């Protein structure tokens, strides 16, 4: 998003500070029509962390997205005492930059809490193939769930979706558009409600006109029901305003839960106040996975 912000400030306004049609044409000439869409993604080929260095086992995996694009990820088994089984499996959809190795720290709480984790890269991120495409990365979410359900070490009826930032947004769109059997709960951590609203926040009117709004979560969140959904968001998130999470919560149907982290920011809210957010997430996951009503779905 920093590149988008820079472009907006360079081209967006006239001397009086007002929006300029010439600025829009200049930006479109630079980026192409709707070219702002690709500025939501900052993939890298590699990352800085190896799970083994931090004591976590992992398996390098590849699997197809819905359209056949080859995706790469890590499967990290739950830390449990033998013969205890994993409580469930979390499919983690990460934020808008880097590759899987940059996002390991966002999900170790689930591994230590007794859950398997599939951490994967969207198309064109890390070692995944393909070209960046919003529809495609939505399909990547469902491809990740389809893959994890084929594993013999995974209970396909005890799945949780956990997405951070962009990952939360695209997971809501993916699972709202087409439900996946076995998904018992959906968690959006610091997720946004609309691509155009994010562009408007960062780049003003010009920014919003360079971005389309298809697959925005606010158009799909009410379709998540009857699967339980949880929103967790930092009160002082300077990247995605908490108002966007509140909008999603308002639109969502029951069962739904909202956790506001006082003083929390975009990345660290789960660990504020001695890991209070992590404890609340684990309690919520236990509840939805062990709900007799949810067992019938």
Secondary structure by P-SEA (a helix, b strand, c coil): caaaaaaaaaccccccccccaaaaaaaaaaccccccccccbbbbcccccccccccbbbbbbbbbcccccbbbbbbbbccccccccccbbbbbbbcccccccccccccaaaaaabbbbbbbbccccccccccccaaaaaaaaaaaaaaaaacccccccbbbbbbcaaaaaaaaaaaaacccccccbbbbccccccaaaaaaacccaaaaaacccccccccccccccccbbbbbbbcccccccaaaaaaaaaaccccbbbbbbcccccccccccccaaaaaaaaaaaaaaaaccccccc
